[in-house]
Amino acid sequence: MEDRSTQRSLIVYTSAAHATVHATELMYAALLWRIGDTFGLDKLGLGLIANLAAFTFGAGALPSGLFSDWLTSRRVLRVCFLTAAVASLLVATAQSTLMLGLFMAALGLCIGLYHPAATSLIAQGARQRGLVLGYHGMSGNIGLALAPALATLFGVTVGWRWAYVFLALMALAMAGLLQVLALPKIERAPASASSLPTTPQRSLPILPLGLIIGAFVMNGFIYRGSMTFLPTLVKEQVHVNVLGIDQAALAGSLTTFALLTGGVGQFLGGRLSDRVPIERLAMQITIIVVPTLLFVGMGGGLLVVVAASAFIFFNFSGQPVFNSLLAEYVPGSALGRGYGLSFFASFGLGSVAATFAGFLADRWGTSSVFLGLAAFSLLTAALATALWRLSTRGALPRAVPETIVPLVADEP
């Protein structure tokens, strides 16, 4: 009964926290044109600030991964949300472009602590890893989908700055929730001499980790570029009159709808990763993403929303798959560092896509961003295919299982 309660707490907390993190992350993109009007910034300038915040979002994964292995995920998560609350309030008070850039960078660093700590906790503590990662990913997409709706609500009523005050309150709520929920804690028992493998796996496996992290970089590039300019693309391409709704509000609502399909994809990807050979599943998903990006870039009107929904569905379905894949090859004692590297690769190295996308948007229009990202999607498919081919030949060693003490409630 205690274990079942702990598992429920794990799902509830990580789902709420993940939604909060991604709503915070996408809020800048959802408010892009309103913030641009306030500070007099063009798309390239806005893209540079998004790039800075996205890089620090990824950079926060490195210390998070280390501390998640050495300390506890609960401590890392507490620091994450308390500092994110302060940084959100600072963004809300920014009075110049320089202040905005610095405070957005600080906010990115704070929420960047989240993913390695939470994902490592799920990968080691969940009884059905794929399923819980599916729920976790789905909630992240709900957070992404809420960002345009919240941006519209605050933007047309009290102003964009109040959206960040609201995010600060949400971060404080997540820090407080840690005090009342018992999250899993992994205790590694000292193994007997007879139970130890003759060649213990203590270091990170280079070949599979390199292929997986390469895919994380490409996926992060696609994610950052598409999420930064998708609300703007919808606003530019969709010109329909629905009950006299403001164009910006309509764009936010349609973007929210498209992002919600990603939540369904996350759940499906998590479920399938428990049932289908995971390397093959990763290859199939990444191949499908390529044409969907092309359709987004070539579409017009409401077809853009349809194509974007298909792209988001398949692209996000791969996230729990790759997170599960990493846990198959990295031992538990190094899993926090493994996720730290992968999320830095995805969110940090992939962050340059915001500037790249801003350049394309200024030079050839917002649609060109998605055509350019299709090339990176093709590289992702190539890396996933290589991983699948090597795995079928038995050329990639799996992580050696470690002795784990049953789950207990984490310390307060």
Beta strands, then each sheet from edge to edge (+ up, - down):
strand 1: 184-188
strand 2: 404-409
sheet 1: 1+ 2-
end
